[in-house]
Amino acid sequence: MLPAAAVALFTLIIAAIAVHAPPKAGEMGVVFAPWTSQGEAMGAVVAAGGRIVDSSRLSNVIVAYGLDEGFGERVRERGAWFTVAAIGLCAGVGGLS
């Protein structure tokens, strides 16, 4: 029973990683430290060469559009913890109008 459970758990982990893996360029969620203000996060995204798409349910997560493959690395250099696919986790709260 244990080997089957281990295989099932491994499969679920790989599936979760595949679903939430960020694209090299395009729309993605950019996650900053919880104490980062939304203004600071947006400033870091813009300074890294990205465009703001939307806010998210959390003030430290910004939905951004990375114009090139180097965006993820540049935004991490400016304080982002990591980037994720903008599917589900980053559903906006009404937009930035």
Steps between C-alpha positions, in 0.01 A plus 500: 500500500782742584664482153167577331443797731852629428442478124165679533654778711789540256253526210297768680812704574618485139152597375485799738843617388405467133175696544660783694835522321544854368550563129838636388319811372137606508244524779610378842450558869791668675520419872675733744552475878173542695619831646559651153243767418308483176667823384848360563412178318360687199808724492729196494301342216521817290869551584568143382345580164160340556149633461233496769202288396298493822517486876418176680325385813823564689671839500844341463405308181483690172382361168758623251588458135867425442603622156806275471657189650724701737209661686475231769865533594491881499191518721657256749806728512259778601351308794250249361516159663381308193262501204208264430252443223218750528238225500266485799734626773513849355137566414455875520281694737345733250790638306699817526278711271 
